[in-house]
Amino acid sequence: MSDRPTPSTRGDYREFRTIHTRWMDNDMYGHMNNVVHYSLFDTAVNGWLIENGVLDPHAGETIGLVVETGCRYFAEMAFPDIVTAGIRVARLGTSSVRYEIGLFRNDEDTASAEGFFVHVYVDAATRRPAPVDDARREVLARLVPNA
């Protein structure tokens, strides 16, 4: 029996965003460099938050700061792959949110990589923790599986 986790499938996520890889995403080994995965996580989640009207990175009163992150790699991706990022919320706390993201290569149903990051919401000016407001909480609740 293996201790290696099984990758998730598209059915495990609530929302999806399509992201095109770029030539510069490949490293000298011919696949997407590991740092790019983290950029895709940020791009997927923050793009979704902006589109849903709960993140204004320039004028919002609160912002989410990343306090923890991680990634598991299951299969290679490379330019010119098209990546679909599946997004879900695993935990919605008083002032924090744990996002989980699956990265799917082209039309594959099994994740090539899975990651997470935790946002702690803070006052944009003071950087002190701030509660997740009702509007943001309502939007984020749509990403909680079985909600």
JONOR-V794524 format. One record per residue. RES is the residue in one small letter. PSI is psi as a letter, one per 40 degrees, with the letter a starting at -180 (* if undefined). Layout:
BEGIN
RES:PSI / RES:PSI
END
This chain:
BEGIN
m:h / s:i / d:e / r:h / p:i / t:h / p:i / s:i / t:i / r:d / g:e / d:e / y:i / r:d / e:i / f:i / r:h / t:h / i:h / h:h / t:i / r:i / w:d / m:e / d:d / n:i / d:a / m:e / y:e / g:e / h:i / m:h / n:i / n:d / v:d / v:d / h:d / y:d / s:d / l:d / f:d / d:d / t:d / a:d / v:d / n:d / g:d / w:d / l:d / i:d / e:d / n:e / g:e / v:e / l:h / d:g / p:e / h:d / a:e / g:i / e:d / t:i / i:i / g:h / l:h / v:h / v:e / e:i / t:i / g:i / c:i / r:h / y:h / f:d / a:i / e:i / m:i / a:i / f:h / p:f / d:i / i:h / v:h / t:h / a:h / g:h / i:h / r:i / v:h / a:d / r:h / l:h / g:a / t:d / s:e / s:i / v:h / r:h / y:i / e:h / i:h / g:h / l:h / f:h / r:h / n:b / d:e / e:i / d:e / t:h / a:h / s:d / a:i / e:h / g:i / f:i / f:i / v:h / h:h / v:h / y:h / v:i / d:h / a:d / a:d / t:e / r:f / r:i / p:i / a:i / p:i / v:h / d:i / d:d / a:d / r:d / r:d / e:d / v:d / l:d / a:d / r:e / l:e / v:h / p:i / n:f / a:*
END
